[in-house]
Amino acid sequence: MRRKRHNTTSEGAQFARFICAGTLLLSLLCSCEREERGFRVDPPSAASVHAVQLSSLSPGGTPATEPAVDNPYERNAYALSEGKRLFSQFNCTGCHANGGGGMGPALIDDKWIYGSQPQQIFATIVQGRPNGMPSFQGKLPDYQVWQLAAYVRSLGGLIDKTPAPGRDDHMRSKPAENSTDPQKPVDVNTPK
């Protein structure tokens, strides 16, 4: 009688390959965590600021009883630029005239009727104010309101100037440093 001989070497090699493949698959599944980078800064939510009923709409020198809310967009040049763009697109310049005032109050001074804290500006934009300031509740997401609030505070000089967006080219008082002088073009083919 002949005995069937098993090839233990090939079975062992198959088992070892199976174990290696399983270990490799498990290590790949466990190491698929992506690097986290903080490019997007989440602003405080409207609920955390109590912006729905922050004030009774009474102007005056009543001090804020709540501490100021930190608006991280005030330290982000891109967010300030977006606030500037929104300020223009929602025609805030129609009443506030680029911060200098017009039909609406000036935003470049330190006299703020409803307060100059970030949460107070947020409430003004969301709730609106009597005699002209419309309510933007439901028309803008919270992050855009915070961008607008950061830009409005930058107009009054209430934030650090480091991340402030640059002025538009038509508002510059002198030409940019990297621009060339408007000279007659030099023709290299003309003999001297």
C-alpha positions in Angstrom: 0.0 0.0 0.0 1.2 3.3 -0.9 0.8 6.2 1.4 -0.1 9.6 0.0 2.6 11.9 0.8 1.5 15.5 1.6 3.7 18.3 0.5 4.1 20.1 3.8 6.5 22.6 2.3 4.0 24.0 -0.1 1.2 24.0 2.5 3.4 25.8 5.0 4.4 28.4 2.3 0.8 29.0 1.5 -0.1 29.5 5.1 2.8 31.9 5.6 1.7 33.9 2.6 -1.8 34.0 3.9 -0.6 35.3 7.3 1.7 37.9 5.6 -1.2 39.1 3.4 -3.6 39.3 6.3 -1.0 41.2 8.4 -0.4 43.6 5.5 -4.1 44.2 5.0 -4.7 44.8 8.7 -1.8 47.3 8.9 -3.0 49.2 5.9 -6.5 49.4 7.3 -5.2 50.7 10.6 -2.9 53.3 9.1 -5.3 55.0 6.7 -5.7 58.0 9.0 -5.1 61.2 7.1 -3.2 64.1 8.5 -5.3 66.8 10.0 -4.6 70.4 9.0 -6.4 73.4 10.4 -7.1 75.3 7.2 -10.7 75.8 8.0 -11.4 77.6 11.2 -14.9 77.1 12.6 -16.4 80.3 14.0 -18.6 80.3 17.1 -22.1 79.1 16.4 -25.0 81.5 16.8 -26.4 79.4 19.6 -23.2 79.7 21.6 -23.3 83.5 21.3 -27.0 83.8 22.2 -27.4 86.0 19.1 -31.0 85.1 18.6 -32.0 87.4 21.6 -28.7 89.1 22.4 -30.1 92.6 22.9 -33.4 94.4 23.3 -32.4 96.8 20.5 -31.9 99.7 22.8 -29.0 101.9 22.0 -26.8 103.6 24.5 -23.9 103.0 26.8 -25.2 99.8 28.4 -22.1 97.7 29.1 -22.2 94.1 27.8 -22.7 91.7 30.7 -21.3 88.7 28.7 -17.6 88.4 27.9 -16.5 89.1 24.3 -16.6 86.1 22.0 -13.4 85.3 20.2 -13.9 85.5 16.4 -11.0 83.5 14.8 -11.8 85.1 11.5 -10.3 88.3 12.7 -6.8 86.7 12.5 -7.3 85.2 9.0 -6.6 87.4 6.0 -8.7 85.2 3.6 -11.7 85.5 5.9 -11.3 89.3 6.1 -11.1 89.4 2.3 -14.2 87.3 2.0 -15.9 89.7 4.5 -14.9 92.6 2.4 -16.3 90.9 -0.7 -19.6 90.2 1.1 -19.7 93.8 2.3 -19.6 94.9 -1.3 -21.9 92.2 -2.7 -24.7 92.8 -0.1 -24.4 96.6 -0.9 -23.4 97.5 2.7 -21.5 100.3 0.9 -24.8 101.8 -0.1 -25.6 102.8 3.4 -22.2 102.8 5.2 -20.1 104.2 2.3 -17.0 101.9 2.7 -17.1 102.5 6.4 -17.3 106.3 6.3 -21.0 106.6 6.9 -23.9 107.8 4.8 -27.4 106.8 5.4 -26.1 104.3 7.9 -23.6 105.0 10.7 -19.9 105.3 10.1 -17.9 102.2 10.9 -14.4 103.7 10.9 -14.7 105.5 14.3 -15.1 104.2 17.8 -18.7 105.3 18.4 -20.8 102.2 17.9 -24.5 102.4 18.8 -25.1 98.7 19.4 -21.6 97.8 20.5 -18.4 96.8 18.8 -17.9 93.4 20.3 -17.9 90.5 17.7 -21.1 89.0 19.1 -22.9 92.4 19.0 -22.0 93.0 15.4 -23.1 89.4 14.6 -26.4 90.2 16.3 -26.8 93.4 14.4 -26.3 91.6 11.0 -28.5 88.7 11.9 -31.3 90.6 13.7 -31.1 94.0 11.9 -31.7 97.3 13.7 -34.5 99.8 13.7 -34.5 102.6 11.1 -32.8 100.9 8.3 -30.5 98.0 9.0 -32.1 94.9 7.4 -32.1 91.5 9.0 -30.0 88.9 7.2 -31.3 86.0 9.3 -31.7 82.9 7.1 -30.0 84.6 4.2 -26.4 84.1 5.2 -24.7 81.1 6.9 -23.1 81.8 10.3 -19.5 81.6 8.9 -20.3 84.4 6.4 -21.8 86.6 9.1 -18.6 86.1 11.2 -16.5 87.0 8.1 -18.6 90.2 7.7 -18.3 91.0 11.5 -14.5 90.5 11.3 -14.3 92.9 8.3 -16.5 95.5 9.9 -14.3 95.4 13.0 -11.3 95.8 10.8 -12.8 99.0 9.4 -12.9 100.5 12.8 -9.3 99.4 13.6 -10.5 97.1 16.3 -8.4 94.1 15.2 -4.8 93.4 14.7 -3.5 94.9 11.5 -1.3 91.9 10.6 -3.9 89.8 8.7 -5.8 92.8 7.3 -6.6 92.5 3.6 -4.9 95.0 1.2 -6.8 97.9 -0.2 -8.2 97.7 -3.7 -6.0 99.1 -6.5 -8.3 102.0 -7.3 -7.9 103.2 -3.7 -4.1 103.3 -3.6 -2.5 106.7 -3.0 0.7 105.7 -4.9 1.6 103.1 -7.4 2.5 99.6 -6.2 6.2 99.1 -5.6 6.5 96.3 -8.0 4.9 98.2 -10.9 7.0 99.8 -13.6 7.1 103.5 -14.4 4.8 104.4 -17.4 7.6 105.2 -19.8 7.7 105.1 -23.5 8.6 101.5 -24.6 12.2 101.1 -25.6 12.7 99.8 -29.1 15.7 97.6 -29.2 15.9 97.6 -33.0 16.4 101.4 -33.3 20.1 102.4 -33.4 21.3 105.0 -31.0 
